[in-house]
């Protein structure tokens, strides 16, 4: 049995609403659709988060 390591199909990227950490020392962010709070705190450092749009791989 052999496994092919050939080129994989590229994952399409889409504009997605996300929550982004406002702390300069933290890179935390999450997809808006996965947050349960209206204004979530950063799960990494507990700072406030703000909405932004990022181009990231599409989730199916």
C-alpha distance matrix in Angstrom:
0.0 3.8 6.9 10.1 13.2 15.5 18.9 19.4 22.2 25.4 27.0 30.6 33.4 36.5 40.0 40.0 43.0 42.5 44.7 45.0 46.6 50.1 50.0 49.8 47.9 45.1 42.3 41.7 41.1 39.7 39.2 42.5 40.8 39.5 43.0 45.1 48.4 50.6 51.0 48.3 48.6 45.9 43.4 43.2 46.8 48.8 50.5 51.4 49.0 49.7 48.1 46.5 44.1 40.8 38.2 34.9 31.5 31.9 31.0 29.8
3.8 0.0 3.8 6.6 9.6 12.0 15.5 16.3 19.3 22.4 24.3 27.9 30.7 34.0 37.4 37.7 40.7 40.3 42.5 42.6 44.3 47.7 47.6 47.2 45.4 42.7 39.8 39.5 38.9 37.7 37.3 40.6 39.2 38.0 41.4 43.8 47.0 49.0 49.2 46.6 46.9 44.0 41.8 41.3 44.9 47.0 48.5 49.4 46.9 47.5 45.8 44.0 41.5 38.2 35.4 32.3 29.0 29.7 29.1 28.2
6.9 3.8 0.0 3.8 6.5 9.1 12.4 12.8 15.9 18.9 20.7 24.3 27.0 30.3 33.7 33.9 37.0 36.5 38.8 38.9 40.7 44.0 44.0 43.6 42.0 39.2 36.2 35.9 35.2 34.1 33.6 37.0 35.7 34.5 38.0 40.4 43.5 45.5 45.6 43.0 43.4 40.5 38.4 37.9 41.5 43.6 45.0 45.8 43.2 43.8 42.1 40.3 37.8 34.4 31.7 28.5 25.2 26.0 25.5 24.9
10.1 6.6 3.8 0.0 3.8 5.5 8.9 9.9 13.1 16.1 18.4 21.9 24.7 28.1 31.6 32.2 35.5 35.2 37.7 37.7 39.7 42.9 43.1 42.5 41.1 38.4 35.2 35.1 34.3 33.2 32.6 36.0 34.8 34.0 37.5 40.2 43.1 44.8 44.9 42.5 42.9 40.0 38.2 37.7 41.2 43.3 44.4 45.0 42.3 42.5 40.7 38.6 35.9 32.5 29.5 26.6 23.3 24.3 24.3 23.8
13.2 9.6 6.5 3.8 0.0 3.8 6.7 8.1 11.8 14.1 16.5 20.1 22.5 26.1 29.4 30.1 33.3 32.8 35.2 35.0 36.8 39.9 40.0 39.2 37.8 35.3 32.1 32.2 31.6 30.9 30.5 34.0 33.2 32.4 35.6 38.5 41.3 42.9 42.7 40.3 40.5 37.4 35.8 35.1 38.5 40.8 41.7 42.3 39.6 39.9 38.2 36.0 33.4 29.8 27.0 24.1 21.1 22.5 22.9 23.0
15.5 12.0 9.1 5.5 3.8 0.0 3.8 6.4 9.6 12.2 15.2 18.4 21.1 24.7 28.1 29.2 32.7 32.6 35.3 35.1 37.3 40.2 40.5 39.6 38.6 36.1 32.7 33.0 32.0 31.3 30.6 34.0 33.2 32.8 36.1 39.2 41.8 43.1 43.0 40.9 41.3 38.3 37.0 36.4 39.7 41.9 42.5 42.9 39.9 39.8 37.9 35.4 32.5 29.0 25.9 23.4 20.4 21.7 22.6 22.6
18.9 15.5 12.4 8.9 6.7 3.8 0.0 3.8 6.7 8.7 12.0 15.0 17.6 21.2 24.7 26.0 29.5 29.6 32.4 32.3 34.6 37.4 37.9 37.0 36.3 33.8 30.3 30.6 29.5 28.8 27.9 31.2 30.6 30.5 33.8 36.9 39.4 40.5 40.4 38.4 38.9 36.0 35.0 34.5 37.7 39.7 40.1 40.3 37.2 36.8 34.8 32.2 29.2 25.7 22.4 20.1 17.3 18.7 20.0 20.4
19.4 16.3 12.8 9.9 8.1 6.4 3.8 0.0 3.8 6.2 8.9 12.2 15.0 18.5 22.0 23.0 26.5 26.7 29.6 29.8 32.2 35.2 35.9 35.3 34.7 31.9 28.3 28.2 26.8 25.8 24.7 28.0 27.2 27.1 30.4 33.5 36.1 37.2 37.3 35.4 36.1 33.3 32.2 32.1 35.4 37.2 37.6 37.6 34.5 34.2 32.0 29.6 26.6 23.3 20.0 17.5 14.3 15.4 16.4 16.6
22.2 19.3 15.9 13.1 11.8 9.6 6.7 3.8 0.0 3.8 6.5 9.2 12.5 15.8 19.5 20.8 24.4 25.1 28.2 28.7 31.5 34.4 35.5 35.1 34.8 31.9 28.2 28.0 26.1 24.8 23.2 26.2 25.3 25.7 29.1 32.2 34.7 35.6 35.8 34.3 35.3 32.8 32.0 32.2 35.4 36.9 37.1 36.8 33.4 32.8 30.3 27.8 24.6 21.5 18.1 15.8 12.5 13.1 14.5 14.4
25.4 22.4 18.9 16.1 14.1 12.2 8.7 6.2 3.8 0.0 3.8 6.3 9.1 12.6 16.2 17.7 21.3 22.0 25.2 25.5 28.3 31.1 32.3 31.8 31.7 28.9 25.1 25.1 23.1 22.1 20.6 23.6 23.1 23.7 26.9 30.1 32.4 33.0 33.1 31.6 32.6 30.1 29.6 29.7 32.7 34.2 34.2 33.7 30.3 29.5 27.0 24.4 21.1 17.9 14.4 12.4 9.5 10.7 12.8 13.7
27.0 24.3 20.7 18.4 16.5 15.2 12.0 8.9 6.5 3.8 0.0 3.8 6.4 9.7 13.3 14.3 17.9 18.6 21.9 22.5 25.5 28.4 29.8 29.7 29.7 26.6 22.9 22.4 20.1 18.8 17.0 19.9 19.3 19.9 23.2 26.4 28.7 29.3 29.5 28.1 29.3 27.0 26.5 26.9 30.0 31.2 31.2 30.6 27.2 26.4 23.8 21.4 18.2 15.2 11.9 9.5 6.1 6.9 9.1 10.3
30.6 27.9 24.3 21.9 20.1 18.4 15.0 12.2 9.2 6.3 3.8 0.0 3.8 6.6 10.4 12.1 15.9 17.2 20.7 21.6 24.9 27.5 29.4 29.3 29.8 26.8 23.0 22.5 19.9 18.5 16.2 18.6 18.2 19.5 22.6 25.8 27.9 28.0 28.3 27.4 28.9 26.9 26.9 27.5 30.3 31.2 30.9 29.8 26.2 24.9 22.0 19.4 15.9 13.3 9.8 8.4 5.8 5.8 9.1 10.4
33.4 30.7 27.0 24.7 22.5 21.1 17.6 15.0 12.5 9.1 6.4 3.8 0.0 3.8 7.1 9.0 12.7 14.0 17.5 18.1 21.5 24.0 25.9 25.8 26.6 23.7 19.9 19.5 16.8 15.7 13.6 16.0 16.3 17.7 20.3 23.7 25.4 25.3 25.3 24.5 25.9 23.9 24.3 24.9 27.4 28.3 27.6 26.5 22.8 21.4 18.6 15.8 12.3 9.5 6.0 5.1 4.2 5.3 9.1 11.5
36.5 34.0 30.3 28.1 26.1 24.7 21.2 18.5 15.8 12.6 9.7 6.6 3.8 0.0 3.8 6.1 9.8 11.9 15.6 16.8 20.5 22.7 25.1 25.4 26.5 23.6 20.1 19.3 16.1 14.8 12.1 13.7 14.0 16.1 18.5 21.8 23.2 22.7 23.0 22.6 24.5 22.9 23.7 24.7 27.0 27.3 26.5 24.9 21.1 19.3 16.1 13.4 9.8 8.0 5.2 5.7 6.3 5.8 9.3 11.6
40.0 37.4 33.7 31.6 29.4 28.1 24.7 22.0 19.5 16.2 13.3 10.4 7.1 3.8 0.0 3.8 7.0 9.5 13.1 14.3 18.1 20.0 22.7 23.1 24.7 21.9 18.6 17.8 14.5 13.5 10.9 11.8 13.0 15.4 17.1 20.3 21.2 20.3 20.3 20.4 22.2 21.0 22.3 23.4 25.3 25.3 24.1 22.2 18.4 16.1 12.8 10.0 6.2 5.5 4.4 6.6 8.8 8.7 11.5 14.1
40.0 37.7 33.9 32.2 30.1 29.2 26.0 23.0 20.8 17.7 14.3 12.1 9.0 6.1 3.8 0.0 3.8 6.2 10.0 11.9 15.6 17.9 20.7 21.7 23.0 20.0 16.8 15.4 11.8 10.2 7.2 8.0 9.3 11.7 13.3 16.5 17.5 16.8 17.0 16.9 18.9 17.9 19.0 20.5 22.5 22.2 21.3 19.3 15.6 13.7 10.3 8.4 5.4 5.4 6.1 6.8 9.0 8.4 10.1 13.0
43.0 40.7 37.0 35.5 33.3 32.7 29.5 26.5 24.4 21.3 17.9 15.9 12.7 9.8 7.0 3.8 0.0 3.8 7.1 9.6 13.4 15.4 18.6 20.0 21.6 18.6 16.0 14.2 10.5 8.9 6.3 5.6 7.9 10.4 11.0 14.1 14.5 13.4 13.4 13.7 16.0 15.5 17.1 19.0 20.5 19.7 18.6 16.2 12.5 10.4 6.9 5.9 4.6 6.6 8.9 9.8 12.3 11.8 12.7 15.5
42.5 40.3 36.5 35.2 32.8 32.6 29.6 26.7 25.1 22.0 18.6 17.2 14.0 11.9 9.5 6.2 3.8 0.0 3.8 6.3 9.9 12.4 15.3 17.0 18.2 15.1 12.6 10.4 6.7 5.5 4.3 4.5 7.9 9.0 9.1 12.6 12.8 12.3 11.5 11.0 12.8 11.8 13.5 15.2 16.7 16.2 15.2 13.2 9.5 8.2 5.7 5.5 5.9 6.9 9.8 9.9 12.6 12.8 13.2 16.5
44.7 42.5 38.8 37.7 35.2 35.3 32.4 29.6 28.2 25.2 21.9 20.7 17.5 15.6 13.1 10.0 7.1 3.8 0.0 3.8 6.8 9.4 12.3 14.5 15.8 12.7 11.0 8.5 5.4 5.4 6.3 5.8 9.5 9.6 8.3 11.5 10.8 10.4 8.7 7.9 9.2 8.5 10.8 12.6 13.6 12.7 11.5 9.4 5.8 5.3 4.6 6.3 8.5 9.7 13.0 13.1 15.8 16.3 16.3 19.6
45.0 42.6 38.9 37.7 35.0 35.1 32.3 29.8 28.7 25.5 22.5 21.6 18.1 16.8 14.3 11.9 9.6 6.3 3.8 0.0 3.8 6.4 9.0 10.9 12.2 9.4 7.8 6.2 4.3 6.7 8.9 9.4 13.0 12.7 11.5 14.6 13.7 13.5 10.9 9.8 9.6 7.9 10.6 11.2 11.7 11.7 9.9 8.6 5.2 5.3 6.2 6.7 9.2 9.7 13.1 13.3 16.5 17.8 18.2 21.7
46.6 44.3 40.7 39.7 36.8 37.3 34.6 32.2 31.5 28.3 25.5 24.9 21.5 20.5 18.1 15.6 13.4 9.9 6.8 3.8 0.0 3.8 5.6 8.2 9.2 6.6 6.6 5.3 5.9 8.9 11.8 12.4 15.8 14.8 13.0 15.7 14.3 14.5 11.3 9.6 8.0 5.8 9.1 9.0 8.5 8.7 6.5 6.2 4.4 6.5 9.0 10.1 12.9 13.2 16.6 16.6 19.6 21.1 21.3 24.8
50.1 47.7 44.0 42.9 39.9 40.2 37.4 35.2 34.4 31.1 28.4 27.5 24.0 22.7 20.0 17.9 15.4 12.4 9.4 6.4 3.8 0.0 3.8 6.4 8.8 7.8 8.7 8.7 9.5 12.5 15.1 15.1 18.8 18.2 16.0 18.4 16.4 15.9 12.4 11.6 9.8 8.6 12.2 11.7 10.1 10.1 6.7 6.0 5.4 6.6 9.9 10.9 14.2 15.0 18.6 19.2 22.5 24.1 24.6 28.1
50.0 47.6 44.0 43.1 40.0 40.5 37.9 35.9 35.5 32.3 29.8 29.4 25.9 25.1 22.7 20.7 18.6 15.3 12.3 9.0 5.6 3.8 0.0 3.8 5.4 5.4 7.9 8.7 10.9 14.3 17.4 17.9 21.4 20.2 18.2 20.5 18.7 18.8 15.1 13.7 11.0 9.1 12.1 10.5 8.3 9.4 6.4 7.7 8.4 10.3 13.5 14.3 17.3 17.5 20.7 21.0 24.1 26.1 26.4 30.1
49.8 47.2 43.6 42.5 39.2 39.6 37.0 35.3 35.1 31.8 29.7 29.3 25.8 25.4 23.1 21.7 20.0 17.0 14.5 10.9 8.2 6.4 3.8 0.0 3.8 5.7 7.8 10.1 12.5 16.2 19.2 20.2 23.7 22.7 21.1 23.7 22.1 22.1 18.6 17.2 14.6 12.4 15.0 12.8 11.0 12.8 10.1 11.4 11.5 12.8 15.5 15.5 18.0 17.7 20.6 21.1 24.3 26.7 27.5 31.2
47.9 45.4 42.0 41.1 37.8 38.6 36.3 34.7 34.8 31.7 29.7 29.8 26.6 26.5 24.7 23.0 21.6 18.2 15.8 12.2 9.2 8.8 5.4 3.8 0.0 3.8 7.0 9.4 12.6 16.3 19.7 21.1 24.3 22.7 21.3 23.8 22.6 23.2 19.8 17.7 14.7 11.9 13.7 10.8 9.1 11.9 10.2 12.6 13.0 15.0 17.7 17.8 20.0 19.2 21.9 21.7 24.5 27.0 27.5 31.2
45.1 42.7 39.2 38.4 35.3 36.1 33.8 31.9 31.9 28.9 26.6 26.8 23.7 23.6 21.9 20.0 18.6 15.1 12.7 9.4 6.6 7.8 5.4 5.7 3.8 0.0 3.8 5.6 9.0 12.6 16.1 17.7 20.8 19.1 17.8 20.5 19.7 20.5 17.3 14.9 12.2 9.0 10.5 7.8 7.2 10.0 8.9 11.0 10.8 13.0 15.3 15.5 17.6 16.6 19.3 18.7 21.3 23.7 23.9 27.5
42.3 39.8 36.2 35.2 32.1 32.7 30.3 28.3 28.2 25.1 22.9 23.0 19.9 20.1 18.6 16.8 16.0 12.6 11.0 7.8 6.6 8.7 7.9 7.8 7.0 3.8 0.0 3.8 6.6 10.3 13.5 15.6 18.6 17.1 16.5 19.7 19.3 20.1 17.3 15.0 13.1 9.6 10.9 8.8 9.6 12.0 11.1 12.4 10.9 12.5 13.9 13.4 14.8 13.3 15.7 15.0 17.6 20.1 20.6 24.3
41.7 39.5 35.9 35.1 32.2 33.0 30.6 28.2 28.0 25.1 22.4 22.5 19.5 19.3 17.8 15.4 14.2 10.4 8.5 6.2 5.3 8.7 8.7 10.1 9.4 5.6 3.8 0.0 3.8 7.1 10.7 12.7 15.4 13.6 12.9 16.0 15.8 16.9 14.4 11.7 10.1 6.5 7.5 6.4 8.1 9.8 9.5 10.5 8.9 11.0 12.3 12.5 14.1 13.0 15.6 14.5 16.8 18.7 18.6 22.2
41.1 38.9 35.2 34.3 31.6 32.0 29.5 26.8 26.1 23.1 20.1 19.9 16.8 16.1 14.5 11.8 10.5 6.7 5.4 4.3 5.9 9.5 10.9 12.5 12.6 9.0 6.6 3.8 0.0 3.8 7.1 9.1 12.0 10.7 10.3 13.7 13.8 14.7 12.7 10.4 10.1 7.3 8.5 9.0 10.9 11.5 11.1 10.8 8.0 9.2 9.5 9.7 10.9 10.2 12.8 11.8 14.3 15.7 15.6 19.2
39.7 37.7 34.1 33.2 30.9 31.3 28.8 25.8 24.8 22.1 18.8 18.5 15.7 14.8 13.5 10.2 8.9 5.5 5.4 6.7 8.9 12.5 14.3 16.2 16.3 12.6 10.3 7.1 3.8 0.0 3.8 6.2 8.4 7.0 7.2 10.9 11.9 13.0 11.9 9.7 10.6 8.7 9.0 10.7 13.1 13.1 13.3 12.5 9.6 10.5 9.8 10.3 10.9 10.4 12.7 11.1 12.9 13.6 12.9 16.2
39.2 37.3 33.6 32.6 30.5 30.6 27.9 24.7 23.2 20.6 17.0 16.2 13.6 12.1 10.9 7.2 6.3 4.3 6.3 8.9 11.8 15.1 17.4 19.2 19.7 16.1 13.5 10.7 7.1 3.8 0.0 3.8 5.4 5.5 7.0 10.6 12.1 12.7 12.6 11.2 13.1 12.0 12.3 14.4 16.8 16.3 16.4 15.0 11.7 11.6 9.6 9.8 9.5 9.3 11.1 9.7 11.2 11.0 10.3 13.4
42.5 40.6 37.0 36.0 34.0 34.0 31.2 28.0 26.2 23.6 19.9 18.6 16.0 13.7 11.8 8.0 5.6 4.5 5.8 9.4 12.4 15.1 17.9 20.2 21.1 17.7 15.6 12.7 9.1 6.2 3.8 0.0 3.8 5.4 5.5 8.7 9.5 9.5 10.0 9.6 12.3 12.3 13.2 15.9 17.7 16.4 16.2 14.1 10.8 10.2 8.0 9.2 9.6 10.9 13.1 12.6 14.2 13.4 12.7 15.3
40.8 39.2 35.7 34.8 33.2 33.2 30.6 27.2 25.3 23.1 19.3 18.2 16.3 14.0 13.0 9.3 7.9 7.9 9.5 13.0 15.8 18.8 21.4 23.7 24.3 20.8 18.6 15.4 12.0 8.4 5.4 3.8 0.0 3.8 5.7 8.1 10.2 10.7 12.3 11.8 14.8 14.8 15.0 17.9 20.1 18.9 19.2 17.3 14.3 14.0 11.6 12.7 12.4 13.3 14.7 13.6 14.3 12.6 11.0 12.9
39.5 38.0 34.5 34.0 32.4 32.8 30.5 27.1 25.7 23.7 19.9 19.5 17.7 16.1 15.4 11.7 10.4 9.0 9.6 12.7 14.8 18.2 20.2 22.7 22.7 19.1 17.1 13.6 10.7 7.0 5.5 5.4 3.8 0.0 3.8 6.5 9.3 11.1 12.2 10.5 13.0 12.7 12.1 15.1 17.7 16.5 17.5 16.3 13.8 14.4 13.0 14.3 14.4 14.7 16.2 14.5 14.9 13.8 11.6 13.6
43.0 41.4 38.0 37.5 35.6 36.1 33.8 30.4 29.1 26.9 23.2 22.6 20.3 18.5 17.1 13.3 11.0 9.1 8.3 11.5 13.0 16.0 18.2 21.1 21.3 17.8 16.5 12.9 10.3 7.2 7.0 5.5 5.7 3.8 0.0 3.8 5.7 7.7 8.6 6.9 9.7 10.3 10.3 13.7 15.6 13.8 14.7 13.2 11.1 12.2 11.4 13.7 14.7 15.7 17.9 16.7 17.8 17.0 15.2 17.3
45.1 43.8 40.4 40.2 38.5 39.2 36.9 33.5 32.2 30.1 26.4 25.8 23.7 21.8 20.3 16.5 14.1 12.6 11.5 14.6 15.7 18.4 20.5 23.7 23.8 20.5 19.7 16.0 13.7 10.9 10.6 8.7 8.1 6.5 3.8 0.0 3.8 6.8 8.7 7.5 10.6 12.2 11.9 15.6 17.2 14.8 16.1 14.5 13.2 14.4 14.0 16.7 18.0 19.3 21.5 20.3 21.2 20.1 17.9 19.6
48.4 47.0 43.5 43.1 41.3 41.8 39.4 36.1 34.7 32.4 28.7 27.9 25.4 23.2 21.2 17.5 14.5 12.8 10.8 13.7 14.3 16.4 18.7 22.1 22.6 19.7 19.3 15.8 13.8 11.9 12.1 9.5 10.2 9.3 5.7 3.8 0.0 3.8 5.3 5.1 8.5 11.1 11.7 15.4 16.1 13.2 14.0 11.9 11.1 12.4 12.6 15.9 17.9 19.6 22.4 21.7 23.2 22.3 20.7 22.6
50.6 49.0 45.5 44.8 42.9 43.1 40.5 37.2 35.6 33.0 29.3 28.0 25.3 22.7 20.3 16.8 13.4 12.3 10.4 13.5 14.5 15.9 18.8 22.1 23.2 20.5 20.1 16.9 14.7 13.0 12.7 9.5 10.7 11.1 7.7 6.8 3.8 0.0 3.8 6.2 9.8 12.6 14.2 17.5 17.8 14.8 14.6 11.7 10.6 10.8 10.8 14.3 16.5 18.9 21.9 21.8 23.7 22.8 21.6 23.6
51.0 49.2 45.6 44.9 42.7 43.0 40.4 37.3 35.8 33.1 29.5 28.3 25.3 23.0 20.3 17.0 13.4 11.5 8.7 10.9 11.3 12.4 15.1 18.6 19.8 17.3 17.3 14.4 12.7 11.9 12.6 10.0 12.3 12.2 8.6 8.7 5.3 3.8 0.0 3.8 6.8 9.7 12.0 15.0 14.7 11.7 11.0 7.9 7.2 8.0 9.1 12.8 15.7 17.9 21.2 21.3 23.6 23.3 22.4 24.9
48.3 46.6 43.0 42.5 40.3 40.9 38.4 35.4 34.3 31.6 28.1 27.4 24.5 22.6 20.4 16.9 13.7 11.0 7.9 9.8 9.6 11.6 13.7 17.2 17.7 14.9 15.0 11.7 10.4 9.7 11.2 9.6 11.8 10.5 6.9 7.5 5.1 6.2 3.8 0.0 3.8 6.5 8.3 11.5 11.7 8.8 9.0 7.1 6.4 8.7 10.2 13.4 16.0 17.5 20.7 20.2 22.3 22.2 21.1 23.7
48.6 46.9 43.4 42.9 40.5 41.3 38.9 36.1 35.3 32.6 29.3 28.9 25.9 24.5 22.2 18.9 16.0 12.8 9.2 9.6 8.0 9.8 11.0 14.6 14.7 12.2 13.1 10.1 10.1 10.6 13.1 12.3 14.8 13.0 9.7 10.6 8.5 9.8 6.8 3.8 0.0 3.8 6.2 8.7 8.1 5.0 5.6 5.0 5.9 9.4 11.8 14.7 17.6 18.6 21.9 21.2 23.5 24.0 22.9 25.8
45.9 44.0 40.5 40.0 37.4 38.3 36.0 33.3 32.8 30.1 27.0 26.9 23.9 22.9 21.0 17.9 15.5 11.8 8.5 7.9 5.8 8.6 9.1 12.4 11.9 9.0 9.6 6.5 7.3 8.7 12.0 12.3 14.8 12.7 10.3 12.2 11.1 12.6 9.7 6.5 3.8 0.0 3.8 5.4 5.6 4.4 5.2 6.2 6.1 9.7 12.0 14.1 16.6 16.9 19.9 19.0 21.2 22.2 21.4 24.5
43.4 41.8 38.4 38.2 35.8 37.0 35.0 32.2 32.0 29.6 26.5 26.9 24.3 23.7 22.3 19.0 17.1 13.5 10.8 10.6 9.1 12.2 12.1 15.0 13.7 10.5 10.9 7.5 8.5 9.0 12.3 13.2 15.0 12.1 10.3 11.9 11.7 14.2 12.0 8.3 6.2 3.8 0.0 3.8 6.0 5.7 8.3 9.8 9.8 13.2 14.9 16.7 18.7 18.5 21.1 19.5 21.1 22.0 20.6 23.6
43.2 41.3 37.9 37.7 35.1 36.4 34.5 32.1 32.2 29.7 26.9 27.5 24.9 24.7 23.4 20.5 19.0 15.2 12.6 11.2 9.0 11.7 10.5 12.8 10.8 7.8 8.8 6.4 9.0 10.7 14.4 15.9 17.9 15.1 13.7 15.6 15.4 17.5 15.0 11.5 8.7 5.4 3.8 0.0 3.8 6.1 8.3 10.8 11.1 14.5 16.5 17.8 19.8 19.1 21.6 20.0 21.7 23.2 22.2 25.3
46.8 44.9 41.5 41.2 38.5 39.7 37.7 35.4 35.4 32.7 30.0 30.3 27.4 27.0 25.3 22.5 20.5 16.7 13.6 11.7 8.5 10.1 8.3 11.0 9.1 7.2 9.6 8.1 10.9 13.1 16.8 17.7 20.1 17.7 15.6 17.2 16.1 17.8 14.7 11.7 8.1 5.6 6.0 3.8 0.0 3.9 5.6 9.0 10.4 14.0 16.8 18.4 20.9 20.6 23.5 22.4 24.5 26.1 25.3 28.6
48.8 47.0 43.6 43.3 40.8 41.9 39.7 37.2 36.9 34.2 31.2 31.2 28.3 27.3 25.3 22.2 19.7 16.2 12.7 11.7 8.7 10.1 9.4 12.8 11.9 10.0 12.0 9.8 11.5 13.1 16.3 16.4 18.9 16.5 13.8 14.8 13.2 14.8 11.7 8.8 5.0 4.4 5.7 6.1 3.9 0.0 3.8 6.7 8.8 12.6 15.5 17.8 20.7 21.1 24.2 23.3 25.5 26.6 25.6 28.7
50.5 48.5 45.0 44.4 41.7 42.5 40.1 37.6 37.1 34.2 31.2 30.9 27.6 26.5 24.1 21.3 18.6 15.2 11.5 9.9 6.5 6.7 6.4 10.1 10.2 8.9 11.1 9.5 11.1 13.3 16.4 16.2 19.2 17.5 14.7 16.1 14.0 14.6 11.0 9.0 5.6 5.2 8.3 8.3 5.6 3.8 0.0 3.8 6.5 10.0 13.4 15.7 18.9 19.6 23.0 22.7 25.3 26.6 26.1 29.4
51.4 49.4 45.8 45.0 42.3 42.9 40.3 37.6 36.8 33.7 30.6 29.8 26.5 24.9 22.2 19.3 16.2 13.2 9.4 8.6 6.2 6.0 7.7 11.4 12.6 11.0 12.4 10.5 10.8 12.5 15.0 14.1 17.3 16.3 13.2 14.5 11.9 11.7 7.9 7.1 5.0 6.2 9.8 10.8 9.0 6.7 3.8 0.0 3.8 6.9 10.4 13.2 16.6 18.0 21.6 21.7 24.6 25.5 25.2 28.3
49.0 46.9 43.2 42.3 39.6 39.9 37.2 34.5 33.4 30.3 27.2 26.2 22.8 21.1 18.4 15.6 12.5 9.5 5.8 5.2 4.4 5.4 8.4 11.5 13.0 10.8 10.9 8.9 8.0 9.6 11.7 10.8 14.3 13.8 11.1 13.2 11.1 10.6 7.2 6.4 5.9 6.1 9.8 11.1 10.4 8.8 6.5 3.8 0.0 3.8 6.9 9.5 12.9 14.3 17.9 18.2 21.1 21.9 21.9 25.1
49.7 47.5 43.8 42.5 39.9 39.8 36.8 34.2 32.8 29.5 26.4 24.9 21.4 19.3 16.1 13.7 10.4 8.2 5.3 5.3 6.5 6.6 10.3 12.8 15.0 13.0 12.5 11.0 9.2 10.5 11.6 10.2 14.0 14.4 12.2 14.4 12.4 10.8 8.0 8.7 9.4 9.7 13.2 14.5 14.0 12.6 10.0 6.9 3.8 0.0 3.8 6.6 10.2 12.4 16.1 17.1 20.3 21.0 21.4 24.6
48.1 45.8 42.1 40.7 38.2 37.9 34.8 32.0 30.3 27.0 23.8 22.0 18.6 16.1 12.8 10.3 6.9 5.7 4.6 6.2 9.0 9.9 13.5 15.5 17.7 15.3 13.9 12.3 9.5 9.8 9.6 8.0 11.6 13.0 11.4 14.0 12.6 10.8 9.1 10.2 11.8 12.0 14.9 16.5 16.8 15.5 13.4 10.4 6.9 3.8 0.0 3.8 7.1 9.9 13.5 14.7 17.9 18.1 18.8 21.9
46.5 44.0 40.3 38.6 36.0 35.4 32.2 29.6 27.8 24.4 21.4 19.4 15.8 13.4 10.0 8.4 5.9 5.5 6.3 6.7 10.1 10.9 14.3 15.5 17.8 15.5 13.4 12.5 9.7 10.3 9.8 9.2 12.7 14.3 13.7 16.7 15.9 14.3 12.8 13.4 14.7 14.1 16.7 17.8 18.4 17.8 15.7 13.2 9.5 6.6 3.8 0.0 3.8 6.6 10.3 12.1 15.6 16.3 17.6 20.9
44.1 41.5 37.8 35.9 33.4 32.5 29.2 26.6 24.6 21.1 18.2 15.9 12.3 9.8 6.2 5.4 4.6 5.9 8.5 9.2 12.9 14.2 17.3 18.0 20.0 17.6 14.8 14.1 10.9 10.9 9.5 9.6 12.4 14.4 14.7 18.0 17.9 16.5 15.7 16.0 17.6 16.6 18.7 19.8 20.9 20.7 18.9 16.6 12.9 10.2 7.1 3.8 0.0 3.8 6.9 9.3 12.7 13.3 15.2 18.3
40.8 38.2 34.4 32.5 29.8 29.0 25.7 23.3 21.5 17.9 15.2 13.3 9.5 8.0 5.5 5.4 6.6 6.9 9.7 9.7 13.2 15.0 17.5 17.7 19.2 16.6 13.3 13.0 10.2 10.4 9.3 10.9 13.3 14.7 15.7 19.3 19.6 18.9 17.9 17.5 18.6 16.9 18.5 19.1 20.6 21.1 19.6 18.0 14.3 12.4 9.9 6.6 3.8 0.0 3.8 5.9 9.7 11.1 13.4 16.8
38.2 35.4 31.7 29.5 27.0 25.9 22.4 20.0 18.1 14.4 11.9 9.8 6.0 5.2 4.4 6.1 8.9 9.8 13.0 13.1 16.6 18.6 20.7 20.6 21.9 19.3 15.7 15.6 12.8 12.7 11.1 13.1 14.7 16.2 17.9 21.5 22.4 21.9 21.2 20.7 21.9 19.9 21.1 21.6 23.5 24.2 23.0 21.6 17.9 16.1 13.5 10.3 6.9 3.8 0.0 3.8 7.1 8.9 11.9 15.2
34.9 32.3 28.5 26.6 24.1 23.4 20.1 17.5 15.8 12.4 9.5 8.4 5.1 5.7 6.6 6.8 9.8 9.9 13.1 13.3 16.6 19.2 21.0 21.1 21.7 18.7 15.0 14.5 11.8 11.1 9.7 12.6 13.6 14.5 16.7 20.3 21.7 21.8 21.3 20.2 21.2 19.0 19.5 20.0 22.4 23.3 22.7 21.7 18.2 17.1 14.7 12.1 9.3 5.9 3.8 0.0 3.8 6.4 9.0 12.5
31.5 29.0 25.2 23.3 21.1 20.4 17.3 14.3 12.5 9.5 6.1 5.8 4.2 6.3 8.8 9.0 12.3 12.6 15.8 16.5 19.6 22.5 24.1 24.3 24.5 21.3 17.6 16.8 14.3 12.9 11.2 14.2 14.3 14.9 17.8 21.2 23.2 23.7 23.6 22.3 23.5 21.2 21.1 21.7 24.5 25.5 25.3 24.6 21.1 20.3 17.9 15.6 12.7 9.7 7.1 3.8 0.0 3.8 6.5 9.6
31.9 29.7 26.0 24.3 22.5 21.7 18.7 15.4 13.1 10.7 6.9 5.8 5.3 5.8 8.7 8.4 11.8 12.8 16.3 17.8 21.1 24.1 26.1 26.7 27.0 23.7 20.1 18.7 15.7 13.6 11.0 13.4 12.6 13.8 17.0 20.1 22.3 22.8 23.3 22.2 24.0 22.2 22.0 23.2 26.1 26.6 26.6 25.5 21.9 21.0 18.1 16.3 13.3 11.1 8.9 6.4 3.8 0.0 3.8 6.5
31.0 29.1 25.5 24.3 22.9 22.6 20.0 16.4 14.5 12.8 9.1 9.1 9.1 9.3 11.5 10.1 12.7 13.2 16.3 18.2 21.3 24.6 26.4 27.5 27.5 23.9 20.6 18.6 15.6 12.9 10.3 12.7 11.0 11.6 15.2 17.9 20.7 21.6 22.4 21.1 22.9 21.4 20.6 22.2 25.3 25.6 26.1 25.2 21.9 21.4 18.8 17.6 15.2 13.4 11.9 9.0 6.5 3.8 0.0 3.8
29.8 28.2 24.9 23.8 23.0 22.6 20.4 16.6 14.4 13.7 10.3 10.4 11.5 11.6 14.1 13.0 15.5 16.5 19.6 21.7 24.8 28.1 30.1 31.2 31.2 27.5 24.3 22.2 19.2 16.2 13.4 15.3 12.9 13.6 17.3 19.6 22.6 23.6 24.9 23.7 25.8 24.5 23.6 25.3 28.6 28.7 29.4 28.3 25.1 24.6 21.9 20.9 18.3 16.8 15.2 12.5 9.6 6.5 3.8 0.0
